[in-house]
Amino acid sequence: MRLVTPTLVFRRIKGVRDVLVIRSYNTKGKQSTREIQVHPQLKEYLEAHHKSDRWYTRPLLFPGRHGRGSIHKASADRILREACRHLEIEGVSTHSFRRTALTRMSDAGVPLRHIQAISGHRTLAALERYLGVTEKQKENAIATLDF
C-alpha cells in the first residue's frame, strides 16, 4: 500500500487539491475510491511545499529510501515507532493517528454517519470499534442522569 503521492494531493498547474483522493486499490476493502477533504492548515503546509524548490527536484511528500517512488506503509510505521521509542512514547503507530482522528471527531460531536463517510467504514458497528471512550467521558455520561 502506498502513502500519499503527489498525484493524489497536488495538481501540476493548480497546486494543492481540496480533497485527498484515495484510490480503491489503496483501501482496505478495495471497494471504492474515496475523497477526503484536506484540512485547511494541512493545505497551507502542502501549498508551501508545492511552492518550494524542493517540489521540483523531489515532488514526493514521503520519498522512498532510494528516491524511487513513495515510502511503503510498513516503512513509515517502522520509522515512526523507532522515533517514538527513542522519545520514550509508547503505543504509537501510523494507524493510531487514524483512530485518534476519528475519536476526536466523535468527541467534538460530529455525527457518526459523517465520520463513517470520512473513514470509509462500511458499517457503524465497524466504526464504533475504533472510537475510544475515556473514564472521564463515562463519568460525564453518568453525571447527566437526573435522580
C-alpha positions as CSV (number, residue, x, y, z in Angstrom):
1,M,0.0,0.0,0.0
2,R,1.3,3.5,-0.9
3,L,1.1,6.5,1.3
4,V,0.4,10.0,-0.1
5,T,1.7,10.6,-3.6
6,P,1.7,13.9,-5.5
7,T,-1.0,12.9,-7.9
8,L,-3.4,12.3,-5.0
9,V,-2.7,15.7,-3.4
10,F,-1.2,18.0,-6.0
11,R,-2.2,19.2,-9.4
12,R,0.7,20.2,-11.6
13,I,-0.8,23.5,-12.6
14,K,-3.4,24.5,-9.9
15,G,-1.4,23.3,-6.9
16,V,-3.0,21.6,-3.9
17,R,-6.3,19.8,-4.2
18,D,-9.2,20.5,-1.8
19,V,-9.6,16.7,-1.4
20,L,-7.2,13.8,-0.9
21,V,-8.1,11.1,-3.4
22,I,-7.6,7.5,-2.1
23,R,-7.9,5.0,-4.9
24,S,-9.9,1.9,-4.3
25,Y,-6.8,-0.3,-4.7
26,N,-5.2,1.5,-1.7
27,T,-8.2,1.0,0.6
28,K,-8.5,-2.0,3.0
29,G,-11.7,-3.3,1.3
30,K,-10.6,-2.3,-2.2
31,Q,-14.3,-1.3,-2.8
32,S,-14.3,2.2,-3.9
33,T,-12.2,5.3,-4.5
34,R,-12.7,7.9,-1.6
35,E,-12.2,11.6,-1.4
36,I,-11.4,13.2,1.9
37,Q,-11.4,17.0,2.5
38,V,-7.9,18.4,3.2
39,H,-7.8,20.3,6.5
40,P,-7.2,24.0,5.9
41,Q,-4.0,24.0,8.0
42,L,-2.6,20.9,6.2
43,K,-3.5,22.6,2.9
44,E,-1.3,25.6,3.9
45,Y,1.6,23.3,4.6
46,L,1.2,21.5,1.4
47,E,1.0,24.7,-0.6
48,A,4.2,25.9,1.0
49,H,5.8,22.6,0.0
50,H,4.4,22.9,-3.5
51,K,5.9,26.4,-3.9
52,S,9.3,25.4,-2.7
53,D,12.3,24.5,-4.9
54,R,12.2,21.0,-3.3
55,W,8.9,20.3,-5.1
56,Y,10.6,20.5,-8.5
57,T,13.5,18.2,-7.6
58,R,11.7,15.7,-5.3
59,P,7.9,16.1,-5.6
60,L,7.1,13.2,-3.3
61,L,6.0,14.1,0.2
62,F,7.3,10.8,1.6
63,P,10.0,9.6,-0.8
64,G,11.2,6.0,-0.6
65,R,14.7,5.1,0.7
66,H,16.4,5.5,-2.6
67,G,14.2,8.2,-4.0
68,R,12.4,5.9,-6.4
69,G,8.7,6.2,-5.5
70,S,6.8,6.7,-2.3
71,I,7.7,5.3,1.0
72,H,5.9,2.0,1.8
73,K,3.4,2.0,4.6
74,A,5.4,-0.6,6.6
75,S,8.5,1.6,6.4
76,A,6.6,4.7,7.6
77,D,5.2,2.7,10.5
78,R,8.7,1.4,11.4
79,I,10.3,4.9,11.3
80,L,7.5,6.4,13.4
81,R,7.8,3.5,16.0
82,E,11.5,3.9,16.2
83,A,11.3,7.7,16.7
84,C,8.6,7.2,19.4
85,R,10.7,4.5,21.1
86,H,13.7,7.0,21.1
87,L,11.4,9.6,22.7
88,E,10.0,7.1,25.2
89,I,6.5,7.4,23.8
90,E,4.5,4.2,23.9
91,G,1.6,2.9,21.9
92,V,2.0,5.0,18.8
93,S,1.7,3.7,15.2
94,T,0.7,5.2,11.9
95,H,-2.7,3.6,12.5
96,S,-3.2,5.2,15.9
97,F,-3.4,8.6,14.2
98,R,-6.4,7.4,12.3
99,R,-8.0,6.1,15.5
100,T,-7.3,9.3,17.3
101,A,-8.7,11.5,14.5
102,L,-11.9,9.5,14.4
103,T,-12.3,9.6,18.2
104,R,-11.6,13.4,18.3
105,M,-14.3,13.9,15.7
106,S,-16.7,11.9,17.7
107,D,-15.8,13.7,20.9
108,A,-16.4,17.0,19.1
109,G,-20.0,15.9,18.4
110,V,-19.6,15.1,14.7
111,P,-22.4,12.7,13.7
112,L,-21.3,9.1,13.4
113,R,-22.6,8.9,9.8
114,H,-20.3,11.8,8.8
115,I,-17.3,10.1,10.5
116,Q,-18.2,6.9,8.8
117,A,-18.3,8.6,5.4
118,I,-14.8,10.1,6.1
119,S,-13.3,6.9,7.4
120,G,-14.7,4.6,4.8
121,H,-16.1,2.1,7.4
122,R,-18.9,0.1,5.8
123,T,-20.9,-0.2,9.0
124,L,-21.4,1.9,12.1
125,A,-20.5,-1.2,14.1
126,A,-17.1,-1.3,12.5
127,L,-16.6,2.4,13.1
128,E,-17.7,2.2,16.8
129,R,-14.9,-0.3,17.4
130,Y,-12.4,2.5,16.5
131,L,-13.8,5.1,18.9
132,G,-12.1,5.3,22.2
133,V,-14.1,6.1,25.4
134,T,-12.2,7.5,28.4
135,E,-13.1,7.1,32.0
136,K,-13.8,10.8,32.2
137,Q,-16.3,10.5,29.3
138,K,-18.1,7.7,31.1
139,E,-18.2,9.8,34.3
140,N,-19.6,12.7,32.4
141,A,-22.3,10.5,30.8
142,I,-23.4,9.2,34.2
143,A,-23.4,12.7,35.6
144,T,-26.1,13.7,33.1
145,L,-28.6,11.4,34.7
146,D,-31.2,13.1,36.8
147,F,-32.5,11.5,40.0
